[in-house]
Amino acid sequence: MKILHICNKQTWLKHALNFRSHYIDLPNGKVVAISEMGDAAQKNFEKEPDVQVLPHVYDATPIGSAANAMAHLNILPEHPTYKVMNILAKTHSAFEMSQF
């Protein structure tokens, strides 16, 4: 399953060999990543204190405070993940909804 996360770039690099992933650099030293990972890799990655999991793309839940890291892209706290994906896809094609 593809999952979106926000974390420090160093944290992403530490785990990057454990899953397939693409990311977009954010201006605050963080990245927003879209990844395919197995259960063990996901559990280990999400144990990191700076990793923030976004709601699943088909979940209409707003992303809330995760929007702060992507505000420069006009992403708002009330946006659901699918809307965030549409905005991120303009920067990186791995975030295209057709990838799901």
N, C-alpha and C positions, 0 to 999 in steps of 0.2 A: 504494500500500500504506500502511496506517496503521502508524505507528511511535510508540512511547512514549519520551520523553526526560525527563531531569531536568537543569535548568540554572538559572543565575541569571536572574531575571526580565528584567533589562536585556538579556541575550543573546537571550532569546526575543523581546523587543520589537524588537531590532535586525533580526531576520530575519522577523518575523511577516508582513510583506507578501508574502513569497516562497512561502507555502504556506497551506493551510487548516488551522486548528488551534484547539483548545480547551485550556484549562489550569486547574489548581487551584493556588492560592497555597499555599506551604508556609511554616511559621513561621520558617524561616531565610533568607528572602529569595529562595528558589528557587521554581521551579514544576515540577510534573509535567505534561507536555503530551502530548496525543495529536494526531498530525498526519498529513496526507496531503501528500506532497511529491514533486516530480520528482527525478530523479537529481542534477542540478546543485545544486538548492536543498539537498538532503540532504547532499551532500558539503561544501558551503560551511558549512552549519550545524554539522555534526559536526567541522569543523576547529577550532571554538572550543574552547579548553582546558577550559572548565567543563561542556561538554555530555557527559552520560552517557547512552548508549543502553541501554535495557532489552531483554532478549531478546524475540523475537517472541511474540505472544500464544499461538500454537500450539506454541511450544517449551516443553518441560517444565523447562528449565534454571532453577534458583533465581536470584532477582534479586541475591542477595549484598549487597554494600555499598550498593547503591542504596536498600536498606530504611532506612538510617540517616536519610535525609531525610524519610521517611514514617512513622517510628516512632510518632509521635503518633496515627496512624490504626490502630495495632496491626498494621502490616505488618512481617513478619519476613524476615530474609535467606533463609530456606529456602522462602519462597513463590515459586511460579512466576508468571509475568506474568498468566495467566488468573485466578489467585486475587487478585492485586493489583487487576486490573480490576474484579472483583466488589466489592471493598472501595471502590474509588474511585467506582464507579457510585452508591454511596449519597450521594455528595457532588455529583456532576455526571453528568448523563445521557449525555454524549458518551462516557463510559467504559463504557457498557453493552456487553456482549459482542455483542448483536444489531447493533451498529454495524459489525461486521466482516463 
